[in-house]
Amino acid sequence: MTDDARAELLALRASIDNLDAALVHLLAERFKCTEQVGRLKARAGMPPADPDREAVQIERLRSMAETSGLDPHFAEQILNVIIAEVIRNHQQFTSSGD
C-alpha cells in the first residue's frame, strides 16, 4: 500500500469513526425522547406499540433512504430494530407502573 493510499484510508476511517460516534449520540437522544413517550403512554393507559405510527414511520424512512441513495430495505431493517427496542422499553414502564 502506498503512503498516499494509507493516508487516504486513515482519513476515511477517521470520518467513519466520527459518523459512528454521531450515530450513537443520536440514538441516545432518540431513546431519551421515546422514554418520555413510554412514560406518557404508561400513565395514560396506552399500549406500548402503535402499529399505525410504526407503518407511517417505516414508509417515511424508506422514502428518505431512497432519496439519499441508501437501500430502503436496509433502512427499514434498522428502524425495525429500533422500534422493537422502543416497544421493549415502553413495556417496562407499563409493567413497573412508572
C-alpha positions in Angstrom: 0.0 0.0 0.0 1.4 3.4 -0.9 1.7 6.2 1.6 -1.0 8.2 -0.3 -3.4 5.3 -0.1 -2.6 4.7 3.6 -3.2 8.4 4.4 -6.5 8.4 2.5 -7.6 5.2 4.2 -6.8 6.7 7.6 -8.8 9.8 6.8 -11.7 7.8 5.6 -11.7 5.7 8.7 -11.5 8.8 10.9 -14.6 10.0 9.1 -16.3 6.7 9.7 -15.4 6.8 13.4 -16.8 10.3 13.7 -20.1 9.2 12.0 -20.3 6.1 14.2 -20.0 8.4 17.3 -22.7 10.7 15.9 -25.0 7.7 15.3 -24.6 6.6 18.9 -25.2 10.0 20.3 -28.3 10.5 18.0 -29.7 7.1 19.1 -29.2 8.1 22.7 -31.1 11.3 22.2 -33.8 9.4 20.3 -34.2 7.0 23.2 -34.4 9.8 25.7 -37.4 11.1 23.7 -39.0 7.7 23.3 -38.6 7.1 27.0 -40.7 10.1 27.7 -43.3 8.8 25.2 -43.2 5.4 27.0 -43.8 7.0 30.4 -46.6 9.1 29.0 -48.3 6.1 27.4 -48.0 4.1 30.7 -49.6 7.0 32.6 -52.4 7.3 30.0 -53.0 3.6 29.8 -52.0 3.5 26.2 -50.5 0.3 24.6 -46.7 0.3 24.2 -46.9 -0.3 20.4 -48.6 1.9 17.9 -48.7 -0.1 14.6 -50.2 2.7 12.6 -47.5 5.1 13.7 -44.8 2.5 13.0 -46.1 1.9 9.5 -46.0 5.6 8.7 -42.5 5.9 10.1 -41.3 2.9 8.1 -42.7 4.3 4.9 -41.2 7.8 5.7 -37.8 6.3 6.4 -37.9 4.1 3.3 -38.6 7.2 1.2 -35.8 9.2 2.8 -33.4 6.3 2.3 -34.3 6.0 -1.3 -33.8 9.8 -1.8 -30.5 9.6 0.0 -29.2 6.6 -2.0 -29.5 4.1 0.9 -31.1 0.7 0.4 -34.7 1.2 1.7 -34.9 -2.4 2.8 -31.7 -1.9 4.9 -33.1 1.3 6.4 -36.4 -0.5 7.3 -34.4 -3.3 9.0 -32.6 -0.7 11.1 -35.8 1.1 12.0 -37.4 -2.2 12.9 -34.6 -3.0 15.4 -35.0 0.5 16.9 -38.8 0.1 17.1 -38.5 -3.3 18.8 -36.2 -1.8 21.4 -38.5 1.2 22.0 -41.5 -1.1 22.5 -39.5 -3.3 24.9 -38.6 -0.2 26.9 -42.3 1.0 26.8 -43.4 -2.4 28.2 -41.1 -1.9 31.1 -42.8 1.3 32.0 -46.2 -0.4 31.8 -45.2 -3.3 34.0 -43.4 -1.1 36.5 -46.3 1.4 36.8 -43.7 4.2 36.3 
